[in-house]
Amino acid sequence: MQAISPSSPLKSLLPTRRPLARVTPNKLSVHCIYRSDPIHFPNGVGSSRADWQTSCAILASRVVSQEQPTDKSNGDYGGDRSADHVAAVNGHKTSVDLNLVPLNKGSTEDNNKAMKPLTITDLSPAPMHGSHLRVAYQGVPGAYSEAAAGKAYPNCESIPCDQFEVAFQAVELWVADRAVLPVENSLGGSIHRNYDLLLRHRLHIVGEVQLPVHHCLLALPGVHKENITRVISHPQALAQCELSLSKLGLNAAREAVDDTAGAAEHIAANNLRDTAAIASARAAELYGLQILADGIQDDSSNVTRFVMLAREPIIPRTDRPFKTSIVFAHDKGTSVLFKVLSAFAFRNINLTKIESRPHRNCPIRLVDDANVGTAKHFEYMFYVDFEASMADVRAQNALAEVQEFTSFLRVLGSYPMDMTPWCPSMGN
């Protein structure tokens, strides 16, 4: 695979076909197999290990391992049958293989010895605080997504990508370990493109980070506001600074580009002395621009929410606030929405977001009507975030009930909430 420099955008060099393995010299080949099966909750327990992981249930539940008698005469198993156990999770028996450590069935002398307890040196935890992690984001260096990646994983190696789709593929193809992507802004609302990509890809949400947005007006050194005839930036950044631009007396045309830092890079690369960009202060530092005006966002309470994505889900816990994101649909329209929402309301589970998106596989439903013929109704997928961990019995029961009213249900992730203190962006 072609080497990628963190300082240059990751272009669409990734193959369209998804390989099952990424081989690194002198390292083991790691296979990543994705399942697209829907989630099942028979008695509240996934019917397979993949379903168990996708539903983000925890392995730290009440697990009882019962050793079964081993038939040593059976040549298929020999003298060691490590899979001889029946697990019970939350009181329900299941055949899910939890990879529990089997009892030593060796000699009598070995059996008389107590098993050595695990120590911290026996484990290989994930890198702490994001060190040595490769994190993909959309944009170029200096973008707000890069700042969000640094806040989520300090000391990480950030990998810029030219498209949201490329960031997803970078994680799936083992080019990156995580992706940090925006999903909503407090002023501009949801970023629908990424909601659609969350459903299309099989990555899991493993965290969230909220980043205050601090816009600056940037131009080449020596350029004055009177020389500006054009302002370029991301469409949302232009909309978020419209009033401030008018107060500055700029009689300049607004032009939308792909991202804020990319606008700053474009001005520097082409020596545009009649153009200004709306971007971050870091973008000004990276591309040698001066700040004509600082903190020009119309609303100081301007925050963008990002989610962190990984190939595998994390284990939910109950010792800190968690959030769970799901997506569901029903083949008979939106009439079941009230029933789904009441499953959370009856259990006092707070919903933090609900978003509808067109059902791509079946966008329109035809309904016969005796008066006017055939009516056309739009079909939707519903994205819901709620404040509960999948380790919480309330959340497990709520999803078990939701599945009864839906034809499709998928848990996008159960992850810690961003509880960092928030203050309005400075500069206004």
N, C-alpha and C positions, 0 to 999 in steps of 0.2 A: 504494500500500500504506500502511496506517495507520502513523503514526510510533509507535515503541516506546520508552518511557523505560527506561533501564537500572535504575532504582530500583523499578520495578513489575514484577510477574511477567508473562511473556509468556503470555497466555491462549490458548485454542484458537481464535484468530481466523484461523488459516491455512486456506486452502481445501483441500477434500478432493481435488480434482483437481490434479495436478501440472503447472504450466505449464512450457513449454519455455524461457521467457525471462523475465528480470526487467529491465525497462527503467528506467533512471535518466536524468533530464533531462540533456541535454548530454553523454551518455556513450553509448558503443557498446552495442548490445544483445548480451548474451552468452547463447548457447544451450548448454544442458547436456543432452545426450542420453544416456540410460542404456541399456545392453545387459544382457540377462538370459541371454545365452548361456552354456552351461557352458564350463569351461576345457579347452583341448586342448593337448597337448604333442607334436605330431608332431616327432620328432627333437629334442625338448627346446625347441622354439621355438613361440610362439603363432601361430595361423593367421591372426590379424588384429591390427590395432593395439590394438583394445579388449581382446582376450585378452592381448596382450603387457603392457598396463598392468595389467590385473587380476591377472595372475600375478606382478606386481611384479618382472619381470626388468629388468635395467639396460641403459641405452643406452650405457654405458661399456664394453661387452664388446669383444672383438676384432671390430671392424667393418671390413670391406674394401669400399671403394666402387670399382667398376670402371666406367669411363666407356664407354658403348656408342656405336658410330657413329651419327650422326644423319642421317636422310634428309631433307635440306632441301627436297626436291621434294614432300614430303608436306605438303599445306596444313593438315592437322589440327594439326601441331605447329609449323610455321613454322621460324624460325631458332634457337629456344631451346627445348630439351626438358629441363627441369630434372629430370624423373623418370627420365632415362636412366641408371639405375644398378642394379646387382644387389648386395644386401647379403649378407654372410656373417657370421653370429653364432655364436660358439663352433665355427666350422668347418662349420656347416650353412648351406646356401643357403636363402634365404627371400625371399618377395616382400613382406615387411613394409616399409611406407614409413616410414623413420626420419627423414624430413624433413631429410636431409643437405644441406648447402649445396653447390649445383652449381658446377662450374668455370665461369669467365667465358668465354663463347663469342662475345664481341664482336669488336672489331677486333684486328688483329695488335699494334697498339701497346698495347692493354689487356692482351693475353695476355702480353706481355713484362714487364709490371709484376708484381711479387710481390704476392700478396694481403696486405692489411693485417691483421695479427694482431688478434684481439679483445682489448680491454682491459676492465678492471673497469667503466669508464664505459659500455661498450656493453651491459651486462646490466642487467636489472631484477629483482633478487632479491626474495624475499619479505621482509616486514618482519622486522627482527632482533629477537629476544627477545620476540616477540609484540606489539610496538608497533603500534598502529592496527588490531589484529585484534579482531573481534567474536566473542566466545566464549560459546556457549550452555551453560547448565547447568540441572539440575532443582532446584527449590527456590526459596527467597527469599534476599535478601541476608543473609549471616551463616551460610549453610549450609556444610557441609564441602566440598561440590562447588564452591562459589565459591572457597574457599581452594585447592582443587586446580587450578582454572582459573588462579588467580594464580600458583601455583607453576610450572605448565606454560608459561604465557605472561605474564610480568610486564608490567605497564603496558597490559594488554589492556582492552577495553571488555566487561565481563561482562553477559550478557543472561539474566536469570532466566526459567525456564519452569516452568509448573505441572505438566507431565508429562514423562516420558522421551520419549514419542512426539513431543511438540512440539519438543523439542531436536533430534531427528533431522530433522524437517521444516524447522526453522529453517535448518539448513545446506543442505538440498536446495533450498530456495526462495530462497537467497541472502540471507536475513535475517541470518544469521551466517556467519562464515568457518570456525569450528571448533566442535566440541561436546566437552565433557569430561564423561564419564559413568562412574560406578562399575561395576565388573564383579565384584569379589570383595572380601571382608573376611577378615582372618586368623582371626577368631572366628566370624563368622556364615556364612562360606562364599560361594558364588556368588550373584550377583544375577541370577536366571534371566530376569527380564523383559528385561534389556538383552541377554542372549545371543539371545533370540528376535528382538529388534528388529535386532540386527546382521545376522541372516539375511534379515529382511524388507526392509531398506533396502539401498541400493547405496553407502553411504559406506565409506571406507577408514580403517583404523587407521593413524595416522601417528606415534604415540608413546604412551608410558605414563608415569604418575607415581604414586608411592606416598606416601600422606599418613598420618602418625601421627595417631590419633584421640585427642583430649583432651577428655573430657566434663566439664561443670560443672553444678551444680544451681543454677538461676536462679529468682528470684522478684521481686516488686515491692519497691521500697525500703520499709523499715520492717517487712517481713514476717519473722517468725521461723520456725524449723523446726517449732516446736510448733503453729503455725497451719496447717500444710500438711495437707490431707486428700486431695489428689489430685496425682499426678505424671503429666505427659503428655510424650510424645516419640515418635520413630520406634520401631517394634517392636524393631529390632535394638539401638537405644540403650538401651531399657528392659532388654533381656536382658543387655546387656554391663555394666550397673550394678546388677544385682539384689542381689548380695552387699553392695556398698557402701551401698545404700539401707537394707538391714537393719541394718548396723552403725551407721548414723546414727540408728537408732531411729524411723524414719518409719513410722507406722501409717497409710499412705496407699494409696489405690487407684491402680492403674496403668492408664493409658488411652493407647491407641495413636493417633497421628495420622500425617499424610503425611510430615512431615520434621521434623528437630530445630529448625531456625531458625523454621519455621512455628509450632511450639509456643510459642516465646518471643514471636513476634509476636502470637499469639492471646491470650496472657496480658496483654500490654501494651495491646492494642486494646480488651479487654473489662474491664480493671481487676479481674482475678481475684486476690483477696488470699488465697484458700485453696488456690491451685494453684501448683505449681512445674513447671519444664520442665528437661529434660536437653538441653543444647545447648552451643555453643562460647562461649568468652569474648568473641569478637567479636559474637555475637548479643546478649549482655548489654549490650555497649557501644552497639549500634545501636538497641536497643529500650528502653533506660533501665532495665534490670533490675540487681539486685544478685546477686553470687555468694555463695550460701549455703555451698557446698562446692566445692572445686577438685580436679580430677583424680579423679573418682569411678568411673572405669572399673575393672572388677574385674581386668583384666589390662593391665599397662603395655605389653605387646607387641601393641597393637591397631592394626593398619594396614589401610587401605583402598587398593586398587589401582584407579586410574582409567585409562581409555584416551582418547586424543585422536582425534577423527574429522574427516575432511575429504572434500571432493568428489573429489579426485584423490589417487592414491597418491604417496608419495615415492620417490626413486630409492635403492634399497638400496646399502649400501657394506660394505666389509670392513675398514675402518680402525678400527672400534670395535665393541663387542658389540651384536649385533642379535638381535631376537626376531621370529618369524613365527607368525601365527595362521591356522589353516585350519579348515574345517568340511567333513565328508564324510559320506556315507551309502552303503548298499548295498541293492539291491532284493531281496536274498536273505537279509536278516537280519544278525545280528552275528557270524556265523561267520568273517568275514574280518578281524576286529579284530586278531587276533594277527599276520596277515600284514602289515597296515598298520603296526603298531607295530614289527615287525621290520625294516621298510624303514629306519627311523630308527636302530634299535639296531645294525644291521650297519655303519652309517656313523658310529658314535660321536656321534650327534646327541642331545643331552640334551633330554628332554621336561620342561617345567615345569608343565604342566597338561593334564588330559584331563577333559572334561565331556560327559555325555550328556543329551540333551533329546528328548522325544517327537517322532516324525516326524509333523508336523501333516498332511501330505498323505496319509499312509498309516500311521495310528497302530497298527493291528492287522493282523497277518498270520495267515491261517488255514493250518493244517498238518494234513493227513490222517494219522490214526493208526488202525491196524487194530484196536487194543484198545478205545480209548475214543471213537472217532469223530473229530471235528474239534477240534484244539487251537488255542488263540488265543495268539499270541506278540506281545508289544509290539515296535514298531519304533522305532529311535532315530536321531538325528543326533548326530555326535560332533564336539566342538570340541577342538582340540589346539593348544597353544602349544609351540614348540620353539626352542632357542637356536641359531639360525643365520640368516644373511641369505640372501635370495634371490639375492644376488650370489655366494654360495658354490656351487660346483659340486656339493658333497655334497647341499645342499638341493634343487637342481634335479633331480638324479638320484633323490633320494628321492621327490619328488612325481611324477616320471614313473613310478616304480614303483607309488606309491600309486594313481595313476589306473587302473592295470591291474586293481586289486582293488575299485574303487568304481564306483558308478553316478552319483555326484554328488561333485564336489570344487570347492571355492571357496577362494581365498586372501583372507582378510579384511584382511591387511596385513603388511608386513615393515617393522619400525620399530626405532629405537634403544631399548635397554633403559635403564631408570632406574637409574643407577649412583651416585646421590647417597648420601653416608654416612648411615647410619640409626642412631638411638639411641632407646631406649624413651621413651614419653611421660612427661614430668615431672609430678609432682603426687602420686604415690602415696607 
